[in-house]
């Protein structure tokens, strides 16, 4: 098949999704366990907890923004290709 006529649409496998979810869970639990079991004052624990929460939420936000930019670029490329094909079809100098 021609690469221009068949746009690549990547899909994640179930195993890759499961690995990512497990890695996220293990790292989050490790971070929370470290915060709970470190010899710290309560205000230091709260500071680290708030920082961890902000880190997790900003990571999700960053992932969403990157995904949205990639999707927009993909749609834009498809629209540009369609416009070019339409222009070529309309302005065929051979008149076939």
N, C-alpha and C positions, 0 to 999 in steps of 0.2 A: 504494500500500500504506500501511497505517496504521503510523505510527512506533512505536506501543506494541506492536504484534503482530510487528514485524520489528526485533529489536534490532540496532543497528549493530555490525558486527564488522569493524573496520578491518584491512586487510592491506597490507603493504608490497610495493611492486613490486620486481622484480628490479633495475631501474635504480637505485632509491633505496637498496637494500641494497648494490649495487656502489659507488655514490657514497660511502656511509658507510664502507665497508671501505677504499676508496682514500684517503679523507680521513684515516682513522685511521692507515693505513700511512705516508702522507706525513708526517703530523705526528710520528709516533713516530720515523721515520728522521731527520727534521730535528732533533728534540731530541737523539737519540743522536749525530748528526753534530756538533751544537754542543758537546756534552759532550766528544767525542773531540778536536775541533780547537781548542777554546779553550786559550789558554796558561795552564794550571792545574797545580798540584801533584797528584800521584796521590791524596792523601787528599781533595782538593777534587772530583776527578773521581768518586771513589767515593761521596762524599756526594751529589753531583748525580745519580749513577746510582741510588742507593738511593731518593732522593726521587722520581725519575721512575718507578721501578718501583712505589712506593707510590701515586703519583698514578694510574697506569694501573689497578692492581688495585682501588683504591677507586672509580674511575670505573665499572668493571664492576659492582662491588657495589652502588653507588648506583643504577645503571640497573636491576639486577635487583630491588632493593627497591621502586623506583617502579613497575615493571611488575607485581610481585606485589600491591601495594596497589591498583592499577587493576583487576586481575583480580578481586580479592576484593570490591571495591566493585561491580563489574558483576554478579557472582554474587549478592551480597547484594541488589541492586536487583531482580534477576529473582525471587529468592525472596520478597521483600516483595510484588512485584506478583502473584505466584501466590497468596500467602496472602490478599491483599485480594480477588482474583477469586473464590477459594474461599469466603470469608466472604460476599461479595455473593450468590453462587449459592446458598449454604445458607440465608441469611436473607432471601430474597426475600419482602417483605410481600404481594405480589400472589398468591403461591402458584401461579405458572404452571408 
